Amino acid sequence: MAAWTVRRIVPPVRGLEELIAEAGAEGFDFLDELIADWESGKYRFDGPHEGLFGVYVVDELVAIGALSVDPFVGRADTGRLRRIFVRKAWRRQGIGEGLVKALMVEAAKGYAIVRLRAETPYAAGLYERMGFVPIVDENASHERAVLGAIETGASVD
């Protein structure tokens, strides 16, 4: 397995267009939404405890994910994992889990709860293995308490 790092990113970054194209080819349009929201200024992930993160193997962008305040609950102590995608060739190598762990380390700096919407059963299974609990909510599928849940071996460069 190749060594990888999680880095805070600011679009445009090299490799992002390829990642977006691959996501779109798989039927996931949420990265197109991410860029449209970024360009319009709707979401820049620049608020307290927010960020847009890329996973790199050497200099290749292989995954992306964001952390923000959850816009659906109106509470500053509730974060949201957003727009997480791992390129197909890099799946099942611990990169998605590592990205989520790094996002949770960041979340621990300012959120008590983190929510998300799992787009596939595979993603739901990953989140549940990581301690997220399924919830019934029109705007989220899972949530997890952050306090006391600092992830080991995860960091953002």
MOTA-V557819 format. One record per run of one state. SS is the DSSP state (H for helix, E for strand, C for the rest). FROM is the first residue (numbers start at 1). TO is the last residue. If there is no record, write none. Layout:
SS;FROM;TO + SS;FROM;TO
//
This chain:
C;1;4 + E;5;8 + C;9;15 + H;16;25 + C;26;29 + H;30;40 + C;41;50 + E;51;57 + C;58;59 + E;60;69 + C;70;77 + E;78;86 + C;87;87 + H;88;90 + C;91;94 + H;95;107 + C;108;112 + E;113;116 + C;117;120 + H;121;129 + C;130;132 + E;133;137 + C;138;139 + E;140;145 + C;146;157
//
